Amino acid sequence: MNMNTPYGTRDVIFEELTQRRKNENKLFELYLERGFLPVETPSIEYFDVFDTAARFISQENMFKMTGLDGKLIVMRPDSTAPIARLVSSKLRDMPKPLKLQFSQRVFRQSDNSKNELLQSGVEIIGGDSGENDLLALFTALESLKRCSDTYEKYKIEIGHSMLFDSLTGKLDLNDDQKKILKKYVSTRNSSGYPFFEDTEALGVARQLISLCGGIDVMDRAYELAKGNAAATEILDSIKKVYLACVDAGYGDNIILDLGMVQGIDYYTGIIFRGYTEKAGCAVLSGGRYDGLYRNFGLDFGACGFAVNLTEL
């Protein structure tokens, strides 16, 4: 008998599990207070749920098997797509915006030794995009605040998923080069970057990853976007969200990160990540995704986030 757990999984015992349950309960109560209805989807889903034209999660990262009916099924690698399936099949006629909450595990094959994660979060489907973005972001901030009795500080970085594309869309780059450039921005690491150092593309990337901080970075961002109407409009929307967070009393907990890009490709608007003082990586992530529901036959915009309770 192999006494070890499978790669990427581990046993959780005593104080750590107790703290995780406390955090999960705090978030459940917070979401209920704000009108989010609880839902749960199966741990296994048909592969078709994720095998859409968007291909927002690579199939190489999914745990796959064959069901008794001969169809390909996967361990749930994400909660947003299964909830979209649930909404399109059972909740499509409910009044919008539809505010849902979840707390469930996701499973992704990766090389970071964390293949099983417990996530708690919310989804807001339909309704006014501006109001719902702020509701999601304020709820995310309050989520970290509720769990902060163990952590002295928490921060949320905000950016926009389309800023990178708007700034690089007119550059003379093929799809592979754009993918590499996006990875460079995402990792803040130029190792192995194939472009000459004096190219316009590398210049844009280097400026993007430096645009992190308070409201003062917006001046440099507007200069970078000068003459680009789409990028300027995106910056206007980011500034509006940032100032709304300040007005709501979260000024000390918000950071602008205009070089933020997400690994999952269904995001179409504001994106954000949350951090606590004693965690070495993001413990919360989310944003707006307006194209996902079209894959399920509905024309709804949506936004949401997930707290990584395992990391928290």
Secondary structure as GFF3:
##gff-version 3
##sequence-region A 1 312
A	DSSP	alpha_helix	14	33	.	.	.	ID=ss1
A	DSSP	beta_strand	37	38	.	.	.	ID=ss2
A	DSSP	beta_strand	44	46	.	.	.	ID=ss3
A	DSSP	three_ten_helix	47	49	.	.	.	ID=ss4
A	DSSP	three_ten_helix	59	61	.	.	.	ID=ss5
A	DSSP	beta_strand	64	66	.	.	.	ID=ss6
A	DSSP	beta_strand	72	75	.	.	.	ID=ss7
A	DSSP	alpha_helix	80	90	.	.	.	ID=ss8
A	DSSP	beta_strand	98	107	.	.	.	ID=ss9
A	DSSP	beta_strand	116	125	.	.	.	ID=ss10
A	DSSP	alpha_helix	129	146	.	.	.	ID=ss11
A	DSSP	beta_strand	154	160	.	.	.	ID=ss12
A	DSSP	alpha_helix	163	168	.	.	.	ID=ss13
A	DSSP	alpha_helix	175	187	.	.	.	ID=ss14
A	DSSP	alpha_helix	200	210	.	.	.	ID=ss15
A	DSSP	beta_strand	212	213	.	.	.	ID=ss16
A	DSSP	alpha_helix	217	224	.	.	.	ID=ss17
A	DSSP	alpha_helix	229	245	.	.	.	ID=ss18
A	DSSP	pi_helix	246	250	.	.	.	ID=ss19
A	DSSP	three_ten_helix	251	253	.	.	.	ID=ss20
A	DSSP	beta_strand	254	257	.	.	.	ID=ss21
A	DSSP	beta_strand	270	276	.	.	.	ID=ss22
A	DSSP	beta_strand	284	289	.	.	.	ID=ss23
A	DSSP	three_ten_helix	292	296	.	.	.	ID=ss24
A	DSSP	beta_strand	302	308	.	.	.	ID=ss25
###
